[in-house]
């Protein structure tokens, strides 16, 4: 399972104990299939289950789980694994 290996490399042990990562895929319209995970293994299983479409994950970790598939804002991010430039 490539997703599991990738998530383990990216997040290590940072996810868990109330710290969540997000995985989602676009749906028709503006809604998303966003889910929150406190463990990389179920996150990878979910990513693999929706791999017939574009799959996204959030680099920002959060303690907040927002309703209606909304992603956390910058003020709700409690950590970022690594450094990147977009």
WOZI-V876560 format. One record per residue. RES is the residue in one small letter. PSI is psi in degrees with one decimal (NA if undefined). NEAR is the number of other ideal C-beta (glycine too) atoms within 10 Angstrom. D_FIRST is the distance of its C-alpha to the first C-alpha in whole Angstrom. Layout:
# WOZI-V876560
RES,PSI,NEAR,D_FIRST
RES,PSI,NEAR,D_FIRST
This chain:
# WOZI-V876560
x,105.9,11,0
x,-36.3,10,4
x,-41.9,20,6
x,-45.9,16,6
x,-45.0,11,7
x,-48.9,14,9
x,-37.3,23,10
x,-41.3,14,11
x,-41.3,10,13
x,-47.2,15,15
x,-20.2,22,16
x,-130.1,10,16
x,14.1,9,18
x,-25.1,15,20
x,134.9,22,19
x,171.6,13,20
x,45.6,8,24
x,-8.2,10,25
x,125.4,15,23
x,150.5,20,21
x,162.6,25,18
x,145.5,23,18
x,138.4,23,16
x,167.7,21,18
x,145.9,18,18
x,145.9,13,22
x,173.4,12,24
x,144.1,5,27
x,-151.3,6,30
x,-9.3,7,29
x,156.3,11,27
x,165.0,16,24
x,40.8,15,21
x,134.8,18,20
x,151.1,18,19
x,142.1,17,19
x,138.8,21,17
x,10.4,14,18
x,136.4,14,15
x,-25.7,25,12
x,-52.4,14,10
x,-29.4,13,12
x,-43.5,23,12
x,-39.8,21,8
x,-41.6,15,8
x,-45.4,19,11
x,-41.6,24,10
x,-33.4,13,8
x,-20.6,11,11
x,22.7,14,13
x,-4.6,12,12
x,2.3,7,15
x,-178.0,10,17
x,131.8,9,17
x,133.7,17,15
x,154.9,15,16
x,152.2,18,16
x,133.9,17,19
x,-27.7,15,20
x,127.4,16,23
x,151.2,19,22
x,157.2,20,25
x,-9.3,13,27
x,137.6,14,28
x,111.5,14,26
x,150.3,14,28
x,166.8,5,29
x,31.6,7,29
x,24.1,14,25
x,143.3,13,27
x,152.1,16,25
x,147.2,19,27
x,173.0,11,30
x,-35.3,6,30
x,-16.7,6,33
x,2.1,15,30
x,130.7,16,27
x,-4.1,14,28
x,154.9,14,25
x,124.2,12,23
x,97.8,16,21
x,-160.9,7,23
x,137.9,5,25
x,164.8,7,25
x,132.9,3,27
x,NA,3,27
